[in-house]
Amino acid sequence: MKLKVRVVHYRHDCWYADIDDADDRQPDDPYWYADGCHTQAEAIALACSQLAALDQAVAAGTLPARISEAVAA
């Protein structure tokens, strides 16, 4: 599984980060996201922490769920 982190600056004081499949051309249903980060560094740090958690879960045999799948469960 290839994942990518996307970090976007919007408004003058907010950063957004998400983790999605590297081959997914539509970023509308990521595996994880953080909205409203105050700095780029905060968004990147949160995404890196989540990537580490996803890596541990996959190593343990658990595949990540997309946001829509987690809500439906």
PQR file of N, CA, C, O and H, with PARSE charges and radii, in Angstrom:
ATOM      1  N   MET A   1       0.845  -1.172   0.000 -0.4000 1.5000
ATOM      2  CA  MET A   1       0.000   0.000   0.000 -0.0000 2.0000
ATOM      3  C   MET A   1       0.892   1.236   0.000  0.5500 1.7000
ATOM      4  O   MET A   1       1.784   1.370   0.837 -0.5500 1.4000
ATOM      5  N   LYS A   2       0.644   2.126  -0.935 -0.4000 1.5000
ATOM      6  CA  LYS A   2       1.380   3.384  -1.011 -0.0000 2.0000
ATOM      7  C   LYS A   2       0.456   4.499  -0.552  0.5500 1.7000
ATOM      8  O   LYS A   2      -0.612   4.715  -1.125 -0.5500 1.4000
ATOM      9  H   LYS A   2      -0.081   2.017  -1.615  0.4000 1.0000
ATOM     10  N   LEU A   3       0.877   5.201   0.485 -0.4000 1.5000
ATOM     11  CA  LEU A   3       0.092   6.316   0.998 -0.0000 2.0000
ATOM     12  C   LEU A   3       0.829   7.622   0.743  0.5500 1.7000
ATOM     13  O   LEU A   3       2.053   7.647   0.612 -0.5500 1.4000
ATOM     14  H   LEU A   3       1.744   5.026   0.951  0.4000 1.0000
ATOM     15  N   LYS A   4       0.071   8.695   0.674 -0.4000 1.5000
ATOM     16  CA  LYS A   4       0.665  10.019   0.512 -0.0000 2.0000
ATOM     17  C   LYS A   4       0.051  10.955   1.540  0.5500 1.7000
ATOM     18  O   LYS A   4      -1.093  10.783   1.961 -0.5500 1.4000
ATOM     19  H   LYS A   4      -0.923   8.675   0.780  0.4000 1.0000
ATOM     20  N   VAL A   5       0.825  11.933   1.927 -0.4000 1.5000
ATOM     21  CA  VAL A   5       0.354  12.989   2.821 -0.0000 2.0000
ATOM     22  C   VAL A   5       0.205  14.249   1.991  0.5500 1.7000
ATOM     23  O   VAL A   5       1.082  14.604   1.203 -0.5500 1.4000
ATOM     24  H   VAL A   5       1.754  12.073   1.585  0.4000 1.0000
ATOM     25  N   ARG A   6      -0.906  14.907   2.179 -0.4000 1.5000
ATOM     26  CA  ARG A   6      -1.155  16.180   1.492 -0.0000 2.0000
ATOM     27  C   ARG A   6      -1.345  17.228   2.572  0.5500 1.7000
ATOM     28  O   ARG A   6      -2.135  17.033   3.496 -0.5500 1.4000
ATOM     29  H   ARG A   6      -1.619  14.618   2.818  0.4000 1.0000
ATOM     30  N   VAL A   7      -0.633  18.332   2.465 -0.4000 1.5000
ATOM     31  CA  VAL A   7      -0.761  19.442   3.414 -0.0000 2.0000
ATOM     32  C   VAL A   7      -1.125  20.678   2.606  0.5500 1.7000
ATOM     33  O   VAL A   7      -0.438  21.037   1.649 -0.5500 1.4000
ATOM     34  H   VAL A   7       0.009  18.490   1.715  0.4000 1.0000
ATOM     35  N   VAL A   8      -2.221  21.326   3.008 -0.4000 1.5000
ATOM     36  CA  VAL A   8      -2.752  22.463   2.254 -0.0000 2.0000
ATOM     37  C   VAL A   8      -2.934  23.655   3.193  0.5500 1.7000
ATOM     38  O   VAL A   8      -3.457  23.518   4.299 -0.5500 1.4000
ATOM     39  H   VAL A   8      -2.779  21.035   3.785  0.4000 1.0000
ATOM     40  N   HIS A   9      -2.495  24.817   2.734 -0.4000 1.5000
ATOM     41  CA  HIS A   9      -2.697  26.067   3.473 -0.0000 2.0000
ATOM     42  C   HIS A   9      -3.948  26.734   2.933  0.5500 1.7000
ATOM     43  O   HIS A   9      -4.048  26.997   1.734 -0.5500 1.4000
ATOM     44  H   HIS A   9      -2.070  24.929   1.836  0.4000 1.0000
ATOM     45  N   TYR A  10      -4.901  27.007   3.811 -0.4000 1.5000
ATOM     46  CA  TYR A  10      -6.112  27.701   3.384 -0.0000 2.0000
ATOM     47  C   TYR A  10      -6.422  28.778   4.410  0.5500 1.7000
ATOM     48  O   TYR A  10      -6.026  28.678   5.572 -0.5500 1.4000
ATOM     49  H   TYR A  10      -4.820  26.793   4.784  0.4000 1.0000
ATOM     50  N   ARG A  11      -7.106  29.766   3.989 -0.4000 1.5000
ATOM     51  CA  ARG A  11      -7.287  30.981   4.776 -0.0000 2.0000
ATOM     52  C   ARG A  11      -5.911  31.500   5.182  0.5500 1.7000
ATOM     53  O   ARG A  11      -4.901  31.003   4.684 -0.5500 1.4000
ATOM     54  H   ARG A  11      -7.427  29.847   3.045  0.4000 1.0000
ATOM     55  N   HIS A  12      -5.849  32.447   6.038 -0.4000 1.5000
ATOM     56  CA  HIS A  12      -4.544  32.999   6.420 -0.0000 2.0000
ATOM     57  C   HIS A  12      -3.948  32.298   7.635  0.5500 1.7000
ATOM     58  O   HIS A  12      -2.769  32.488   7.935 -0.5500 1.4000
ATOM     59  H   HIS A  12      -6.670  32.851   6.443  0.4000 1.0000
ATOM     60  N   ASP A  13      -4.740  31.490   8.341 -0.4000 1.5000
ATOM     61  CA  ASP A  13      -4.261  30.933   9.610 -0.0000 2.0000
ATOM     62  C   ASP A  13      -4.539  29.443   9.779  0.5500 1.7000
ATOM     63  O   ASP A  13      -4.432  28.932  10.893 -0.5500 1.4000
ATOM     64  H   ASP A  13      -5.698  31.336   8.097  0.4000 1.0000
ATOM     65  N   CYS A  14      -4.891  28.735   8.715 -0.4000 1.5000
ATOM     66  CA  CYS A  14      -5.263  27.324   8.852 -0.0000 2.0000
ATOM     67  C   CYS A  14      -4.522  26.441   7.860  0.5500 1.7000
ATOM     68  O   CYS A  14      -4.275  26.811   6.712 -0.5500 1.4000
ATOM     69  H   CYS A  14      -4.978  29.150   7.810  0.4000 1.0000
ATOM     70  N   TRP A  15      -4.181  25.263   8.352 -0.4000 1.5000
ATOM     71  CA  TRP A  15      -3.557  24.220   7.542 -0.0000 2.0000
ATOM     72  C   TRP A  15      -4.382  22.951   7.672  0.5500 1.7000
ATOM     73  O   TRP A  15      -4.955  22.672   8.725 -0.5500 1.4000
ATOM     74  H   TRP A  15      -4.381  24.963   9.285  0.4000 1.0000
ATOM     75  N   TYR A  16      -4.434  22.203   6.609 -0.4000 1.5000
ATOM     76  CA  TYR A  16      -5.164  20.944   6.535 -0.0000 2.0000
ATOM     77  C   TYR A  16      -4.175  19.870   6.096  0.5500 1.7000
ATOM     78  O   TYR A  16      -3.319  20.127   5.249 -0.5500 1.4000
ATOM     79  H   TYR A  16      -3.968  22.431   5.754  0.4000 1.0000
ATOM     80  N   ALA A  17      -4.284  18.674   6.663 -0.4000 1.5000
ATOM     81  CA  ALA A  17      -3.456  17.547   6.235 -0.0000 2.0000
ATOM     82  C   ALA A  17      -4.350  16.326   6.078  0.5500 1.7000
ATOM     83  O   ALA A  17      -5.302  16.138   6.836 -0.5500 1.4000
ATOM     84  H   ALA A  17      -4.979  18.466   7.352  0.4000 1.0000
ATOM     85  N   ASP A  18      -4.034  15.498   5.086 -0.4000 1.5000
ATOM     86  CA  ASP A  18      -4.731  14.225   4.978 -0.0000 2.0000
ATOM     87  C   ASP A  18      -3.777  13.146   4.489  0.5500 1.7000
ATOM     88  O   ASP A  18      -2.708  13.427   3.947 -0.5500 1.4000
ATOM     89  H   ASP A  18      -3.260  15.650   4.471  0.4000 1.0000
ATOM     90  N   ILE A  19      -4.195  11.908   4.695 -0.4000 1.5000
ATOM     91  CA  ILE A  19      -3.448  10.740   4.235 -0.0000 2.0000
ATOM     92  C   ILE A  19      -4.381   9.961   3.326  0.5500 1.7000
ATOM     93  O   ILE A  19      -5.505   9.624   3.698 -0.5500 1.4000
ATOM     94  H   ILE A  19      -5.064  11.680   5.134  0.4000 1.0000
ATOM     95  N   ASP A  20      -3.888   9.681   2.122 -0.4000 1.5000
ATOM     96  CA  ASP A  20      -4.705   8.985   1.146 -0.0000 2.0000
ATOM     97  C   ASP A  20      -3.835   8.029   0.340  0.5500 1.7000
ATOM     98  O   ASP A  20      -2.608   8.050   0.433 -0.5500 1.4000
ATOM     99  H   ASP A  20      -2.975   9.954   1.820  0.4000 1.0000
ATOM    100  N   ASP A  21      -4.486   7.207  -0.440 -0.4000 1.5000
ATOM    101  CA  ASP A  21      -3.808   6.287  -1.338 -0.0000 2.0000
ATOM    102  C   ASP A  21      -3.068   7.117  -2.393  0.5500 1.7000
ATOM    103  O   ASP A  21      -3.639   8.044  -2.967 -0.5500 1.4000
ATOM    104  H   ASP A  21      -5.483   7.191  -0.516  0.4000 1.0000
ATOM    105  N   ALA A  22      -1.822   6.788  -2.642 -0.4000 1.5000
ATOM    106  CA  ALA A  22      -1.021   7.547  -3.600 -0.0000 2.0000
ATOM    107  C   ALA A  22      -1.607   7.507  -5.009  0.5500 1.7000
ATOM    108  O   ALA A  22      -1.363   8.412  -5.807 -0.5500 1.4000
ATOM    109  H   ALA A  22      -1.358   6.035  -2.176  0.4000 1.0000
ATOM    110  N   ASP A  23      -2.376   6.468  -5.320 -0.4000 1.5000
ATOM    111  CA  ASP A  23      -2.961   6.337  -6.654 -0.0000 2.0000
ATOM    112  C   ASP A  23      -4.378   6.899  -6.756  0.5500 1.7000
ATOM    113  O   ASP A  23      -4.971   6.880  -7.835 -0.5500 1.4000
ATOM    114  H   ASP A  23      -2.574   5.732  -4.671  0.4000 1.0000
ATOM    115  N   ASP A  24      -4.923   7.394  -5.658 -0.4000 1.5000
ATOM    116  CA  ASP A  24      -6.283   7.933  -5.661 -0.0000 2.0000
ATOM    117  C   ASP A  24      -6.270   9.348  -6.220  0.5500 1.7000
ATOM    118  O   ASP A  24      -5.693  10.259  -5.626 -0.5500 1.4000
ATOM    119  H   ASP A  24      -4.442   7.409  -4.781  0.4000 1.0000
ATOM    120  N   ARG A  25      -6.906   9.518  -7.355 -0.4000 1.5000
ATOM    121  CA  ARG A  25      -6.918  10.839  -7.998 -0.0000 2.0000
ATOM    122  C   ARG A  25      -7.974  11.761  -7.415  0.5500 1.7000
ATOM    123  O   ARG A  25      -7.937  12.965  -7.670 -0.5500 1.4000
ATOM    124  H   ARG A  25      -7.375   8.778  -7.837  0.4000 1.0000
ATOM    125  N   GLN A  26      -8.911  11.236  -6.645 -0.4000 1.5000
ATOM    126  CA  GLN A  26      -9.958  12.045  -6.016 -0.0000 2.0000
ATOM    127  C   GLN A  26      -9.712  12.084  -4.503  0.5500 1.7000
ATOM    128  O   GLN A  26      -9.915  11.076  -3.826 -0.5500 1.4000
ATOM    129  H   GLN A  26      -8.941  10.258  -6.438  0.4000 1.0000
ATOM    130  N   PRO A  27      -9.286  13.210  -3.972 -0.5600 1.5000
ATOM    131  CA  PRO A  27      -8.976  13.285  -2.542  0.2800 2.0000
ATOM    132  C   PRO A  27     -10.208  13.543  -1.668  0.5500 1.7000
ATOM    133  O   PRO A  27     -10.150  14.343  -0.733 -0.5500 1.4000
ATOM    134  N   ASP A  28     -11.319  12.867  -1.971 -0.4000 1.5000
ATOM    135  CA  ASP A  28     -12.559  13.152  -1.258 -0.0000 2.0000
ATOM    136  C   ASP A  28     -12.857  12.182  -0.122  0.5500 1.7000
ATOM    137  O   ASP A  28     -13.804  12.402   0.633 -0.5500 1.4000
ATOM    138  H   ASP A  28     -11.365  12.218  -2.730  0.4000 1.0000
ATOM    139  N   ASP A  29     -12.084  11.126   0.018 -0.4000 1.5000
ATOM    140  CA  ASP A  29     -12.344  10.137   1.061 -0.0000 2.0000
ATOM    141  C   ASP A  29     -11.019   9.562   1.572  0.5500 1.7000
ATOM    142  O   ASP A  29     -10.689   8.412   1.282 -0.5500 1.4000
ATOM    143  H   ASP A  29     -11.315  10.947  -0.596  0.4000 1.0000
ATOM    144  N   PRO A  30     -10.266  10.357   2.325 -0.5600 1.5000
ATOM    145  CA  PRO A  30      -8.950   9.906   2.785  0.2800 2.0000
ATOM    146  C   PRO A  30      -9.053   8.880   3.916  0.5500 1.7000
ATOM    147  O   PRO A  30     -10.137   8.604   4.430 -0.5500 1.4000
ATOM    148  N   TYR A  31      -7.918   8.333   4.282 -0.4000 1.5000
ATOM    149  CA  TYR A  31      -7.850   7.435   5.425 -0.0000 2.0000
ATOM    150  C   TYR A  31      -7.835   8.213   6.741  0.5500 1.7000
ATOM    151  O   TYR A  31      -8.262   7.708   7.779 -0.5500 1.4000
ATOM    152  H   TYR A  31      -7.037   8.557   3.864  0.4000 1.0000
ATOM    153  N   TRP A  32      -7.345   9.429   6.682 -0.4000 1.5000
ATOM    154  CA  TRP A  32      -7.228  10.268   7.886 -0.0000 2.0000
ATOM    155  C   TRP A  32      -7.118  11.719   7.452  0.5500 1.7000
ATOM    156  O   TRP A  32      -6.638  12.007   6.355 -0.5500 1.4000
ATOM    157  H   TRP A  32      -6.999   9.840   5.839  0.4000 1.0000
ATOM    158  N   TYR A  33      -7.561  12.634   8.306 -0.4000 1.5000
ATOM    159  CA  TYR A  33      -7.331  14.057   8.042 -0.0000 2.0000
ATOM    160  C   TYR A  33      -7.300  14.847   9.342  0.5500 1.7000
ATOM    161  O   TYR A  33      -7.845  14.419  10.359 -0.5500 1.4000
ATOM    162  H   TYR A  33      -7.951  12.399   9.197  0.4000 1.0000
ATOM    163  N   ALA A  34      -6.663  15.986   9.293 -0.4000 1.5000
ATOM    164  CA  ALA A  34      -6.651  16.943  10.396 -0.0000 2.0000
ATOM    165  C   ALA A  34      -6.933  18.308   9.786  0.5500 1.7000
ATOM    166  O   ALA A  34      -6.264  18.724   8.839 -0.5500 1.4000
ATOM    167  H   ALA A  34      -6.220  16.333   8.467  0.4000 1.0000
ATOM    168  N   ASP A  35      -7.904  18.986  10.318 -0.4000 1.5000
ATOM    169  CA  ASP A  35      -8.316  20.291   9.801 -0.0000 2.0000
ATOM    170  C   ASP A  35      -8.084  21.340  10.879  0.5500 1.7000
ATOM    171  O   ASP A  35      -8.215  21.048  12.068 -0.5500 1.4000
ATOM    172  H   ASP A  35      -8.447  18.649  11.087  0.4000 1.0000
ATOM    173  N   GLY A  36      -7.746  22.541  10.477 -0.4000 1.5000
ATOM    174  CA  GLY A  36      -7.620  23.638  11.432 -0.0000 2.0000
ATOM    175  C   GLY A  36      -6.297  23.703  12.170  0.5500 1.7000
ATOM    176  O   GLY A  36      -6.218  24.296  13.245 -0.5500 1.4000
ATOM    177  H   GLY A  36      -7.640  22.777   9.511  0.4000 1.0000
ATOM    178  N   CYS A  37      -5.261  23.105  11.612 -0.4000 1.5000
ATOM    179  CA  CYS A  37      -3.937  23.216  12.230 -0.0000 2.0000
ATOM    180  C   CYS A  37      -3.472  24.667  12.102  0.5500 1.7000
ATOM    181  O   CYS A  37      -3.750  25.324  11.099 -0.5500 1.4000
ATOM    182  H   CYS A  37      -5.325  22.623  10.739  0.4000 1.0000
ATOM    183  N   HIS A  38      -2.770  25.160  13.113 -0.4000 1.5000
ATOM    184  CA  HIS A  38      -2.353  26.565  13.113 -0.0000 2.0000
ATOM    185  C   HIS A  38      -1.068  26.813  12.327  0.5500 1.7000
ATOM    186  O   HIS A  38      -0.816  27.935  11.888 -0.5500 1.4000
ATOM    187  H   HIS A  38      -2.545  24.625  13.928  0.4000 1.0000
ATOM    188  N   THR A  39      -0.255  25.771  12.148 -0.4000 1.5000
ATOM    189  CA  THR A  39       0.986  25.926  11.393 -0.0000 2.0000
ATOM    190  C   THR A  39       1.187  24.732  10.467  0.5500 1.7000
ATOM    191  O   THR A  39       0.595  23.669  10.653 -0.5500 1.4000
ATOM    192  H   THR A  39      -0.460  24.859  12.504  0.4000 1.0000
ATOM    193  N   GLN A  40       2.024  24.933   9.483 -0.4000 1.5000
ATOM    194  CA  GLN A  40       2.385  23.843   8.590 -0.0000 2.0000
ATOM    195  C   GLN A  40       3.093  22.740   9.372  0.5500 1.7000
ATOM    196  O   GLN A  40       2.850  21.555   9.145 -0.5500 1.4000
ATOM    197  H   GLN A  40       2.505  25.797   9.332  0.4000 1.0000
ATOM    198  N   ALA A  41       3.967  23.134  10.288 -0.4000 1.5000
ATOM    199  CA  ALA A  41       4.702  22.157  11.089 -0.0000 2.0000
ATOM    200  C   ALA A  41       3.760  21.295  11.923  0.5500 1.7000
ATOM    201  O   ALA A  41       3.980  20.092  12.059 -0.5500 1.4000
ATOM    202  H   ALA A  41       4.166  24.097  10.473  0.4000 1.0000
ATOM    203  N   GLU A  42       2.721  21.897  12.476 -0.4000 1.5000
ATOM    204  CA  GLU A  42       1.728  21.137  13.248 -0.0000 2.0000
ATOM    205  C   GLU A  42       1.017  20.120  12.356  0.5500 1.7000
ATOM    206  O   GLU A  42       0.837  18.968  12.752 -0.5500 1.4000
ATOM    207  H   GLU A  42       2.542  22.874  12.365  0.4000 1.0000
ATOM    208  N   ALA A  43       0.617  20.534  11.166 -0.4000 1.5000
ATOM    209  CA  ALA A  43      -0.074  19.633  10.241 -0.0000 2.0000
ATOM    210  C   ALA A  43       0.835  18.479   9.839  0.5500 1.7000
ATOM    211  O   ALA A  43       0.395  17.331   9.788 -0.5500 1.4000
ATOM    212  H   ALA A  43       0.763  21.469  10.844  0.4000 1.0000
ATOM    213  N   ILE A  44       2.096  18.774   9.555 -0.4000 1.5000
ATOM    214  CA  ILE A  44       3.043  17.727   9.166 -0.0000 2.0000
ATOM    215  C   ILE A  44       3.313  16.780  10.326  0.5500 1.7000
ATOM    216  O   ILE A  44       3.367  15.566  10.132 -0.5500 1.4000
ATOM    217  H   ILE A  44       2.453  19.707   9.597  0.4000 1.0000
ATOM    218  N   ALA A  45       3.482  17.318  11.526 -0.4000 1.5000
ATOM    219  CA  ALA A  45       3.741  16.469  12.699 -0.0000 2.0000
ATOM    220  C   ALA A  45       2.568  15.534  12.973  0.5500 1.7000
ATOM    221  O   ALA A  45       2.772  14.357  13.266 -0.5500 1.4000
ATOM    222  H   ALA A  45       3.438  18.304  11.684  0.4000 1.0000
ATOM    223  N   LEU A  46       1.353  16.041  12.881 -0.4000 1.5000
ATOM    224  CA  LEU A  46       0.177  15.190  13.083 -0.0000 2.0000
ATOM    225  C   LEU A  46       0.108  14.092  12.027  0.5500 1.7000
ATOM    226  O   LEU A  46      -0.182  12.938  12.343 -0.5500 1.4000
ATOM    227  H   LEU A  46       1.187  16.997  12.643  0.4000 1.0000
ATOM    228  N   ALA A  47       0.374  14.452  10.776 -0.4000 1.5000
ATOM    229  CA  ALA A  47       0.333  13.470   9.696 -0.0000 2.0000
ATOM    230  C   ALA A  47       1.420  12.408   9.883  0.5500 1.7000
ATOM    231  O   ALA A  47       1.171  11.227   9.645 -0.5500 1.4000
ATOM    232  H   ALA A  47       0.609  15.390  10.519  0.4000 1.0000
ATOM    233  N   CYS A  48       2.598  12.807  10.299 -0.4000 1.5000
ATOM    234  CA  CYS A  48       3.681  11.838  10.526 -0.0000 2.0000
ATOM    235  C   CYS A  48       3.330  10.886  11.665  0.5500 1.7000
ATOM    236  O   CYS A  48       3.599   9.688  11.579 -0.5500 1.4000
ATOM    237  H   CYS A  48       2.800  13.767  10.492  0.4000 1.0000
ATOM    238  N   SER A  49       2.732  11.410  12.725 -0.4000 1.5000
ATOM    239  CA  SER A  49       2.308  10.552  13.831 -0.0000 2.0000
ATOM    240  C   SER A  49       1.267   9.549  13.365  0.5500 1.7000
ATOM    241  O   SER A  49       1.312   8.377  13.738 -0.5500 1.4000
ATOM    242  H   SER A  49       2.513  12.384  12.795  0.4000 1.0000
ATOM    243  N   GLN A  50       0.331  10.012  12.552 -0.4000 1.5000
ATOM    244  CA  GLN A  50      -0.706   9.117  12.056 -0.0000 2.0000
ATOM    245  C   GLN A  50      -0.135   8.088  11.085  0.5500 1.7000
ATOM    246  O   GLN A  50      -0.567   6.935  11.084 -0.5500 1.4000
ATOM    247  H   GLN A  50       0.294  10.964  12.250  0.4000 1.0000
ATOM    248  N   LEU A  51       0.828   8.489  10.260 -0.4000 1.5000
ATOM    249  CA  LEU A  51       1.467   7.529   9.361 -0.0000 2.0000
ATOM    250  C   LEU A  51       2.163   6.428  10.158  0.5500 1.7000
ATOM    251  O   LEU A  51       2.108   5.258   9.779 -0.5500 1.4000
ATOM    252  H   LEU A  51       1.179   9.425  10.260  0.4000 1.0000
ATOM    253  N   ALA A  52       2.807   6.794  11.244 -0.4000 1.5000
ATOM    254  CA  ALA A  52       3.464   5.793  12.094 -0.0000 2.0000
ATOM    255  C   ALA A  52       2.430   4.836  12.683  0.5500 1.7000
ATOM    256  O   ALA A  52       2.665   3.629  12.740 -0.5500 1.4000
ATOM    257  H   ALA A  52       2.851   7.744  11.552  0.4000 1.0000
ATOM    258  N   ALA A  53       1.290   5.366  13.121 -0.4000 1.5000
ATOM    259  CA  ALA A  53       0.226   4.520  13.675 -0.0000 2.0000
ATOM    260  C   ALA A  53      -0.349   3.600  12.603  0.5500 1.7000
ATOM    261  O   ALA A  53      -0.617   2.429  12.872 -0.5500 1.4000
ATOM    262  H   ALA A  53       1.100   6.346  13.074  0.4000 1.0000
ATOM    263  N   LEU A  54      -0.539   4.122  11.388 -0.4000 1.5000
ATOM    264  CA  LEU A  54      -1.032   3.293  10.284 -0.0000 2.0000
ATOM    265  C   LEU A  54      -0.025   2.202   9.936  0.5500 1.7000
ATOM    266  O   LEU A  54      -0.409   1.071   9.640 -0.5500 1.4000
ATOM    267  H   LEU A  54      -0.321   5.073  11.170  0.4000 1.0000
ATOM    268  N   ASP A  55       1.253   2.536   9.971 -0.4000 1.5000
ATOM    269  CA  ASP A  55       2.298   1.556   9.691 -0.0000 2.0000
ATOM    270  C   ASP A  55       2.259   0.418  10.709  0.5500 1.7000
ATOM    271  O   ASP A  55       2.374  -0.752  10.341 -0.5500 1.4000
ATOM    272  H   ASP A  55       1.565   3.455  10.212  0.4000 1.0000
ATOM    273  N   GLN A  56       2.098   0.754  11.966 -0.4000 1.5000
ATOM    274  CA  GLN A  56       2.011  -0.271  13.014 -0.0000 2.0000
ATOM    275  C   GLN A  56       0.766  -1.140  12.838  0.5500 1.7000
ATOM    276  O   GLN A  56       0.819  -2.355  13.027 -0.5500 1.4000
ATOM    277  H   GLN A  56       2.004   1.704  12.265  0.4000 1.0000
ATOM    278  N   ALA A  57      -0.351  -0.512  12.476 -0.4000 1.5000
ATOM    279  CA  ALA A  57      -1.591  -1.264  12.275 -0.0000 2.0000
ATOM    280  C   ALA A  57      -1.458  -2.231  11.100  0.5500 1.7000
ATOM    281  O   ALA A  57      -1.885  -3.382  11.188 -0.5500 1.4000
ATOM    282  H   ALA A  57      -0.394   0.475  12.322  0.4000 1.0000
ATOM    283  N   VAL A  58      -0.872  -1.767  10.014 -0.4000 1.5000
ATOM    284  CA  VAL A  58      -0.695  -2.627   8.840 -0.0000 2.0000
ATOM    285  C   VAL A  58       0.266  -3.764   9.180  0.5500 1.7000
ATOM    286  O   VAL A  58       0.043  -4.902   8.769 -0.5500 1.4000
ATOM    287  H   VAL A  58      -0.525  -0.832   9.943  0.4000 1.0000
ATOM    288  N   ALA A  59       1.324  -3.473   9.920 -0.4000 1.5000
ATOM    289  CA  ALA A  59       2.274  -4.514  10.329 -0.0000 2.0000
ATOM    290  C   ALA A  59       1.591  -5.570  11.197  0.5500 1.7000
ATOM    291  O   ALA A  59       1.980  -6.738  11.184 -0.5500 1.4000
ATOM    292  H   ALA A  59       1.506  -2.548  10.254  0.4000 1.0000
ATOM    293  N   ALA A  60       0.570  -5.154  11.953 -0.4000 1.5000
ATOM    294  CA  ALA A  60      -0.181  -6.078  12.805 -0.0000 2.0000
ATOM    295  C   ALA A  60      -1.291  -6.798  12.034  0.5500 1.7000
ATOM    296  O   ALA A  60      -1.990  -7.644  12.592 -0.5500 1.4000
ATOM    297  H   ALA A  60       0.254  -4.205  11.964  0.4000 1.0000
ATOM    298  N   GLY A  61      -1.450  -6.460  10.752 -0.4000 1.5000
ATOM    299  CA  GLY A  61      -2.444  -7.146   9.931 -0.0000 2.0000
ATOM    300  C   GLY A  61      -3.766  -6.423   9.761  0.5500 1.7000
ATOM    301  O   GLY A  61      -4.706  -6.989   9.205 -0.5500 1.4000
ATOM    302  H   GLY A  61      -0.882  -5.773  10.299  0.4000 1.0000
ATOM    303  N   THR A  62      -3.860  -5.194  10.223 -0.4000 1.5000
ATOM    304  CA  THR A  62      -5.095  -4.417  10.096 -0.0000 2.0000
ATOM    305  C   THR A  62      -4.955  -3.408   8.969  0.5500 1.7000
ATOM    306  O   THR A  62      -4.080  -2.543   9.019 -0.5500 1.4000
ATOM    307  H   THR A  62      -3.096  -4.733  10.675  0.4000 1.0000
ATOM    308  N   LEU A  63      -5.797  -3.506   7.962 -0.4000 1.5000
ATOM    309  CA  LEU A  63      -5.770  -2.537   6.874 -0.0000 2.0000
ATOM    310  C   LEU A  63      -6.515  -1.276   7.299  0.5500 1.7000
ATOM    311  O   LEU A  63      -7.536  -1.363   7.981 -0.5500 1.4000
ATOM    312  H   LEU A  63      -6.507  -4.208   7.922  0.4000 1.0000
ATOM    313  N   PRO A  64      -6.014  -0.105   6.905 -0.5600 1.5000
ATOM    314  CA  PRO A  64      -6.685   1.137   7.287  0.2800 2.0000
ATOM    315  C   PRO A  64      -8.037   1.277   6.610  0.5500 1.7000
ATOM    316  O   PRO A  64      -8.252   0.759   5.514 -0.5500 1.4000
ATOM    317  N   ALA A  65      -8.939   1.976   7.266 -0.4000 1.5000
ATOM    318  CA  ALA A  65     -10.263   2.255   6.711 -0.0000 2.0000
ATOM    319  C   ALA A  65     -10.333   3.713   6.295  0.5500 1.7000
ATOM    320  O   ALA A  65      -9.751   4.589   6.936 -0.5500 1.4000
ATOM    321  H   ALA A  65      -8.764   2.397   8.156  0.4000 1.0000
ATOM    322  N   ARG A  66     -11.043   3.954   5.230 -0.4000 1.5000
ATOM    323  CA  ARG A  66     -11.276   5.343   4.811 -0.0000 2.0000
ATOM    324  C   ARG A  66     -12.241   6.008   5.789  0.5500 1.7000
ATOM    325  O   ARG A  66     -12.951   5.329   6.531 -0.5500 1.4000
ATOM    326  H   ARG A  66     -11.516   3.243   4.710  0.4000 1.0000
ATOM    327  N   ILE A  67     -12.262   7.318   5.785 -0.4000 1.5000
ATOM    328  CA  ILE A  67     -13.130   8.078   6.691 -0.0000 2.0000
ATOM    329  C   ILE A  67     -14.574   7.621   6.546  0.5500 1.7000
ATOM    330  O   ILE A  67     -15.253   7.420   7.553 -0.5500 1.4000
ATOM    331  H   ILE A  67     -11.685   7.870   5.182  0.4000 1.0000
ATOM    332  N   SER A  68     -15.061   7.450   5.323 -0.4000 1.5000
ATOM    333  CA  SER A  68     -16.447   7.061   5.121 -0.0000 2.0000
ATOM    334  C   SER A  68     -16.718   5.657   5.663  0.5500 1.7000
ATOM    335  O   SER A  68     -17.822   5.385   6.135 -0.5500 1.4000
ATOM    336  H   SER A  68     -14.510   7.614   4.504  0.4000 1.0000
ATOM    337  N   GLU A  69     -15.736   4.771   5.603 -0.4000 1.5000
ATOM    338  CA  GLU A  69     -15.904   3.417   6.130 -0.0000 2.0000
ATOM    339  C   GLU A  69     -15.929   3.423   7.646  0.5500 1.7000
ATOM    340  O   GLU A  69     -16.675   2.657   8.256 -0.5500 1.4000
ATOM    341  H   GLU A  69     -14.839   4.992   5.220  0.4000 1.0000
ATOM    342  N   ALA A  70     -15.133   4.269   8.257 -0.4000 1.5000
ATOM    343  CA  ALA A  70     -15.095   4.343   9.730 -0.0000 2.0000
ATOM    344  C   ALA A  70     -16.400   4.904  10.269  0.5500 1.7000
ATOM    345  O   ALA A  70     -16.863   4.473  11.325 -0.5500 1.4000
ATOM    346  H   ALA A  70     -14.528   4.892   7.762  0.4000 1.0000
ATOM    347  N   VAL A  71     -17.005   5.859   9.566 -0.4000 1.5000
ATOM    348  CA  VAL A  71     -18.268   6.455   9.995 -0.0000 2.0000
ATOM    349  C   VAL A  71     -19.399   5.435   9.847  0.5500 1.7000
ATOM    350  O   VAL A  71     -20.294   5.374  10.690 -0.5500 1.4000
ATOM    351  H   VAL A  71     -16.629   6.209   8.708  0.4000 1.0000
ATOM    352  N   ALA A  72     -19.360   4.639   8.782 -0.4000 1.5000
ATOM    353  CA  ALA A  72     -20.422   3.668   8.513 -0.0000 2.0000
ATOM    354  C   ALA A  72     -20.383   2.495   9.487  0.5500 1.7000
ATOM    355  O   ALA A  72     -21.397   1.827   9.690 -0.5500 1.4000
ATOM    356  H   ALA A  72     -18.632   4.689   8.097  0.4000 1.0000
ATOM    357  N   ALA A  73     -19.240   2.241  10.083 -0.4000 1.5000
ATOM    358  CA  ALA A  73     -19.103   1.083  10.979 -0.0000 2.0000
ATOM    359  C   ALA A  73     -19.770   1.284  12.326  0.5500 1.7000
ATOM    360  O   ALA A  73     -19.732   0.392  13.173 -0.5500 1.4000
ATOM    361  H   ALA A  73     -18.416   2.783   9.919  0.4000 1.0000
TER
END
